[in-house]
Amino acid sequence: MKNLINRSVSDSLIFRLLLLVTAVGICTYYGIKGSTPYLLIFLVLAVFLFIRVISLYNNSIKKIKYMFDAIDNNDFSFQYAISRRSSDDRQVNELMNRIIRTMLQSKIDALKKETFYEQIIDSINIGIFVVDQNGYVLQKNKKALSLLGLSVFTHIKHIRNVHEKLAQHLESIKPGDKFNLPYTNERTTMNLSVRVSGAELKNKPVSVVTFNDINHELDEKELDSWIRLTRVMTHEIMNSITPITSISDTLLSMKDFTEKEVHNGLEVISKTGKGLVSFVESYRKFTQIPPPHPTLFYVKNFVERMVMLSSHNNKYPNIKWQTNIEPADLILHADENLISLVMINLLKNARQAIGHKKEGTITVNVSCNALESITIEVSNNGPVIPEEEASLIFTPFFTTKKDGSGIGLSVARQIMRLSGGNITLNSNFHTGITTFTLTFP
């Protein structure tokens, strides 16, 4: 672009320099001949041409400098005047206006491409941000803000507001780093997988950080392992127990028993065997959940029905029930019957956790985020679940209740997995609130 201007200026300068050289040559000629009048005339002409050459050069340099100063400040609104200008000046102005238009169009095209790439990055279900050597965040996508639970993220130090340990890791990152870190925000607990790669932006080194919550992948592998284990266990136990109970029942049906101890022993065997059969049968439910048949239904009506079913219990008059559904016309695409099992189990657990505590409260909050994912939160102010128990709460057969089977939350998690969503637990020791969150994509 500068070459176009320089060429225009150069053509005009060459012409004027030729005139100047010619005038100087004539001055020299008349000076040698001693013709003073002609010498003075061409000397004045040479001085005039010299001044014009310097003026043209200085004016052109000033215009070029002003134009690039304006461009550096992203000011493309000015234009050089074309009318009422000398031919040389008009030609230079036209060329510089053309350069301005070309650079403005290039900037518009670059902004369009940048917007397009930002939309692509925002649509990726992985958190991404770019940070320079001073910790300033140069770019980030919506998923990064969502995973970190931040609304403002312009520097790494902002992560300290939500997670000190993660901030310490990220402040010392270098290209090639890889690490996994448990991360808890106000809503849920995640297992972040973080990867760092190096790049260069405007001739300066930067780090591109990508991270994602891998709990879902870990949960799927864990669930698959438990399902396989449970199927093997139920098969083997059922094969062993069924003959025992059958033989015991046959012997008990006979009327010629004479030994009371034998009869009592067989009766114990029978009852124990039946109890084991019932015990294993309850676990069989964990591996035989039917495939979902999703339909569209209004969340508000669904939640109100679930709360009505769960609150219709005079045993806990101390519990206050609250619902908050925003917006009220939310529609969910899922298997209503299977999700009902999950909700009834969560509400029952919340009710039992509060027990007869005074001013007990169970709250169901339903919302929809910017990505149109629907979340249903079931909260209670009963005793907060200890951290060591919270890490095992979804494990099959794990229970803290004397009469619990330990499959309720495991089944709930499997139903959510089959539905394409997930279930998470957040026990907040500061507020004393325990929240189970169902997320539907």
N, C-alpha and C positions, 0 to 999 in steps of 0.2 A: 504493500500500500504506500509506504514511504517512497518507493521507487517511482511510482506514478507521479507523485508530487515533484520529486526531484527531477524527473525527466522534463516535466512542464517548465519548471523553473530553469532547468539547464538550457532548454531550447531558447528561452527568452534571454537568458544571460549570454549565450553564445552570440546571438544576433547583436546585442548591445556591446558586447566586448569587441566584436568585429568592427562596429562603428567607432568604438573608442580607440582601437589600435590604428584604424585608418586616420582618425583625427590627429592622433599623436604623430603619426608618420608625416602628415601634411605640415603640422607645426614644426617638425624637425626640418622638413624641406625648406619652408620659408624662413626658418631661423638661420639656416646655413646661407641662404641667399641674402639675408638681411632685410627682408620685406616685412617691416614691423606691422603695418595695418593688417595684412593677411595672417601674420603670426598671432596677433591678439585675437582675431576673430575665431581661428581654429583652436586657440588655446582655451578660450571661453567655452567653445563647443565641447572640447575634450573634458574640461572640468564638469560641465553639465552632464555629460554622458557618464562620467565616473560616479557622480552623486546619484544618478538614476540607477546605476548598477548596484551600488551599495544599498540604496533604498529598497529596490526590488528584492534583494537578497534578505535584508533585515525584516521586511514585511512578511515575506514568505516564511522565514524561520519563526517569527512571532505567531503566525497563524497555525503553523504546524504544532508548535509547542502548546498553544491554547487548546487546539483540538485534542491532543493526546492527554493533556491535563483533565479536560472534561470527560474523556472516555475513561480515564483511570478512576474518576469519581462517579462513573455510571450515569453520566449526563449526556443523553443523546438527543436532547430536545432542541439544541441550537442549530442554526443553519447560517451559512455565509451568504451575504447579499450578492445577487447576480446582476440586477439592473443598475444602470448608471455607474458602471465600472469600466475601467480600461480593458482592452482586449486581453492583456496579460493577466491582469487581476481577476477578470471574470473566468478565464480558463483555469486558473489555480483554484478559485472558489468552487467552480463546478466539480473539479476533480475531488476536492476535499469533501464536498457534500455527498458525492457518490460514495466515498470511503465511509463516511458516517452512516449512510443508509445500509451499506453492505455489512458493517460491523454490528449495527443495530439488529439486522435480520439474523446475523449469526448468533447474537446474544439471545434473541427470541427462540431460535431453533434449539440452542443449548438448554434454555430454561424448559422448553417443552420436553426435551429428552430427559432432563433431570426429574421433572414431574412424573414422567412415564416410569422411570426407573424407581422412583420413590413409591409409586403405586404398586409396582411389582414386589418391592421389598416389604411393603406393608401387608401384602397378601400372603407372605410366607409365614408359616406357623412356627417360626423359630425366632427368638430374640436376637437382634443384630444391632451393634453400635460400633462406631469408629472413634477412637480416642487418640489424641496426640501425646507427645512425650511429657507434656505438662499436666496431663490428666483432664484436659478439656474434651468434652464429647462433641465431635463435629457432625455426627449423623446418628440417628437411631430410628427404629421402626416402632409401630404401635405395640407389637408383641413384646418388645423389650420393656416398654413402660408397664404393660400389663403384668408381666412376670415379676418385675421388680416392685410393683405396687407404687410407682412414682408418677406424679403428674408433671413435674419439672425435673429434667435430667440434663444438665449442661456441664457437670463436672463429676468425676468419680466420687468426690467427697459426699455427694448427695446420697449415695448408697448407705453411708454411715447412719442416716436417719432411720433406716429400716433394718439394716443387718451389718453389724460392725465387722464380723469375720469375713464376709464376702467382700466388703470394701477393702480390707487389708490384703486379700488375695489379688484383687483387681488393681490395686495401686502399685503392685510390684510385678505385674505381668510382663512377659516378653514373648515375641513371636515363637510359636511352637509349643507353648504351654498347654497342658490338658489336665483338668482336674474335675472331680465331682464333689459337690458340697450340699448338705442338707440346708434348706432355706425356708424359713417360716416368716410369712407376712401376717397382716391382720386377718386374712381370710382363710389361709390354708397352709399346709406344709408340703414342700416340694423337695425333689432331689435334682438339683441343677447339674447338668453336664456342660462344662464350659470349655471352649476351644478358642485358641488365639492364633491368628496368622498375621504376618507382616505385609505392609504395602507402602506405597509412596504417594503422597498427595501434595501437589504444588511444590515438588522437590523437597518435601519434608517427610521423614519416616512417621508412619502411623500404625496403630494396631487395630485389626478388625476382630472384634470379639463376638462369637456366636454362642448361644446357650439355649437350653431347652429343659423342660421338666420331663425326666425319664421315669417318673413314678408309674405312669400308665404301662410302659413297656415292662418294667420290673414286675408290676402287679400281674400282668398277663402270664409271664413266665412262672411266677409263683403259683398262680391259680391253676395253671395247666399241670404243674407238678402235684399239687394237692389233689386235684381231680383224679389223676392217674393213681396216686397212692390210695385214695379213698375207694376207688373202684376195686382195686386189688384186695384191700382190707375187707370190704363188705362181702366180696365173693368168698374169700377164705373163711371168714367168721360164720357166714350164713351156712356154708357147707358143713362146718363143724357143729354148729348149734342145732340146726334143724333135726338131725337124727336123734340127738339127745332129748329134745323136747317131745319128739314123736314117740320114742320108746317109753319115756316117763309117763306120758299120757296113757299109753296102752297098758302099762303096769298098774297105774292108778285106777283104771277102769275095771280091773279084775277084782272079784269079791272074796277071794280065798286067802287074803293076806292074814297072817297070824302074828307076825312080828311087828309090833308097833313102831319100833325104831326104824325098821326098813321102810315102812310106809311113810314115816315122817321124813326120812332122808330123801326118798323119791319125790316127795311133795316139795321139799326145798329145791331139789334139782329142777323140777318142773317150773317152779316160780322163777328161779334164777335164770333158767334158759329162756323163758318167755320175756323176762326183763331185758336180757341181752338182745333178743330178737327185736324188741321194741326200740332198744337203744340204737342198734345198727340201722334199723329201718328209718329212724329220724335222720341219720347221716346220709342215707341213700338219697334223700331229697336234695342234698347238696349237688349231686352229680346228675340229677334227672330233671333239671329245670327245662321246661319246654321252650322252643325257640320263640322269640317275640313275634307278635303280629301287630305291628304299629297301626294306629288310627289317629285321627285328629280329634282332640277334645280340649275344652276350655279348662285352663288351670284353676281358675277361681272356683268353679263348681266342684272340681275334683278335690281341692284342698279343703274347702268347707265341709264336704262330705266326710273326708278322712278325720278332720277335727271333731265333727259331730259324733262319729263312731267311737273315737278314742276318749272323748270327754264325757260320754254318757256312762259315768261310773261314779256312784255315790261314795266309793271307798276313798276318793281323794277330793273332798270339797274344798281343800285349801289351795288347789291349783287354779291359777288364772290363765286362760287361753287367749292368745292374741294372734291375729293374722294381718299381714300387710302384703298386698299383691299389687304390683305396679309394673306396667299398666294393667288395668282390670280385665282387658279383653285378650290377654295372652292365650295363644293356642299352642299346645304341645303335640308333637308327633311321636308317639311311643305306644307301647302296649299298656293300656290303662290297668288291666288286671295285675300284671306283674309289678308295675310301679306302685299299685295299691298295697301289695305285700311289703314292699320296702318302706312305704310311709307308715303303715300300721306298726311295723316293727320298730321304727325310729321313735314314733310317738309313744309306744308302750315302754320302750327303754327310758325315754325322757320322764315319763310318769313315774316309773319305778325308781329312777335316780333321785327325784325330788322327794318321794315318799310322803311323809306327813310334815315336812318342813313348812313352817309358816311363810306366807306370802310367796309361795312357789309360782313360777311363771314359765309357761312353754310358749314360745313364739315361732311362727312359721312365716318367713319372709320369702317372697318370690319376686325376681327381677329379671330383666333382660339387658345384656350389655351391648356395646357398640358392634360386636361381631355377631349379634343376634343369638347368642347362647343363652339359654334359660337356666337359672339357678334357683333351687329350692333349698332354703336353709331352715333346719329344725334346731332351735336353741332352747336350752333350759338352764336354770340357775341352781341346779342341784350340785352335789360335790363334784369338783373338777377331776377329770380322769388323770391319774399320775402318768408321768412321761413313760415309765417302764411298761405300764399297761397299755398306753395309747399306741405304742409301737407294735403291739400284738393284737390290737382290738379286732382287726379284720382276719386274723389267722383262724382257719377252721379248727373247731373243737376247743378254742380258748374261751374261757368264761370266768368271771369273778363271782357269779351267782351260785348259790348252793344247789339250786334246782335247774340251773341253766344247761342247755345242750351245747352252746358255743357255736351254733351254726347260723344264728339269725343274721348277724352282720356279714358273715361270709357269703350267705345266700344273697343278701342285699348287694354286696359288691359284685357278685357274679351276674346278677340281673342287670345292674348298671353297665357292666362290661358288655353283655350281650346286646344292650340297648344303644351301644356306641358312646356312652357317657362314663362318668366316674363318680365315686363317692369319697369324700375326704373328711377328716376330723380335725377340729381346732379347739383345744382346751386352753382357755386364757386364764392364767392364774391371777392376773391383775384385776380383771373384771369379774372373775368367778363364773364365767359363762362357758358352757360347752356347746359347740355347734357342729352338727353334721350337715355337709353341703352336697347336694345332688346337682351335677352339672350335665346339661343336655346340649350337645353341639347343634 
